[in-house]
């Protein structure tokens, strides 16, 4: 434990010695027990969530028999601690100059050997219970599957930082080996160190204030995810809320019955009730945003972007500029009103299988920034992009108007007919007018959707525009393409239209119903760019 | 990122190689008939199963099911034949083509689709051969890029030798060796 910091200080001065001093199996600091407990608990809790309805159902009878559940919980807890302790006991790691080995696992033993040169991504994570002792988790992602990641569970924060620097310099050297003439191999280590000592100045690109996070919480509709998750419990929740309201002597049925109140009153009640619910939900969303993005900083070191944020668990994600696959500029309808933009730096999907926008994912999101800040960041990453000019001059080529026709005729029209015919037959005119209104709304949305679609390209980049009420812009360097797809059905062929799909490491993006000629151009140019510019996508 | 020997001349779009004029090659001649045979066999199996269920004296079926079973068998066979015919026609138009720097796979009867995979972006290759494919000497070539599992480039119904040659060509391609 105390050996490690001293060895890491010698690290920069003499690398040969380092390999000797570190070259034996190391034990974690005991604080790791906490981490293991937490992770086991998290794992269990993921399964326990299915038990909650059962527990809620037999809640009363459980409460009445404490002599059954109290020992059970005690046993469970002691087992948990035992597991955590044994996990801590069997966890060993070893560092040599250019690779890391980790042994772990109680029943199924795991032995992981990872050369630093294969590391794609280094993340530092600091859960709240590590904050006092100054420990952190170092997570190393490889390009392979997400399961093959290495995690150093409890090491000192400054040691983690040093290790990160060392690994990244090694990765950098390695890519330079490929791209340029190989430097002499024995000077490699020194070269790496001189490099990172010369470029230790981090430039701060962006920080987020609390007010920005509040805005982000309001504008990002993460609430709906929560609503979806709660769906099985709606009945219970409504019952409980109803009961609670009755105890407050508010009777919902009486409140909303048209016999006792005028229509206006009922509508007002309903409106204020929804407003109240929305307020609570937005509150949750704001809290979520603050937990995720508290103390947000985006900085740049050399050509690496580093994002730090988190209220309880501090996350640090760094991404090399060369790993950046695509920039997405997202604006929802509320963002449009508030003049804010969510900027996303996307990297390969295989690093983080989770697609959510939380702090743990390996993509870098800059929440709710102002347009000029956004443009500055985009220009910083892709210096000669023309996104701003394209947006100003509306330089995007729009897609065919047949997109509207297709969607209305083949998707919404049949649905409308199926629902409207029985309604009219039954003579339910209220319902049928409602269906018609809905249908018209959807048609309007299709038109807006069509208006948003657009594609543009220049020497080095492809730009996409899409969205519904908000507008999203996508921009990627053409040479990052992994695969292209050209799609056309017989109807489209007749009208000389086609759909193009760009497949990138960060995901695929489709441009529907553009002219055949443009589609061929996009694909041909894209393939030409990929094959003529010998640049790696990573 | 700038290198000394880097040149970037402008190229007019007309000069670019285009995927419109691909020199396509069809799949193995055995592929479409084989698929047809498998599909027909499966439908036959389903129908026979239905008939066995209908005529067997051992287990008493509910009245409703017993009455509607012949209809189901008829529907299954008609739909099955339609599907087989359609997929046979679809198999016939599948084709691929190999250029010096990329692979293309064309498919689809009503919904035409051309997938293009630059060789320099290939991560790894797999030759997949099921028991039936092994029996007839066919193979499926799977090409993986960083685009994810959803976008695995795949050419079915290749003669084994062709598939192996393709794999060898890709593996020895300088783009893969340099960037793989």
Interface residues (C-beta under 8 A of the other chain):
Chain A: X143 X178 X179 X180 X322 X348 X349 X350 X459 X481 X482 X483 X484 X485 X486 X487 X488 X489 X490 X493 X503 X504 X505 X507 X508 X520 X521 X523 X524 X525 X527 X528 X530 X531 X534 X536 X537 X538
Chain B: X1 X3 X8 X11 X13 X16 X17 X18 X19 X20 X101 X102 X110 X111 X112 X113 X114 X115 X116 X117 X118 X119 X120 X121 X145 X146 X147 X148 X150 X151 X153 X175 X178 X179
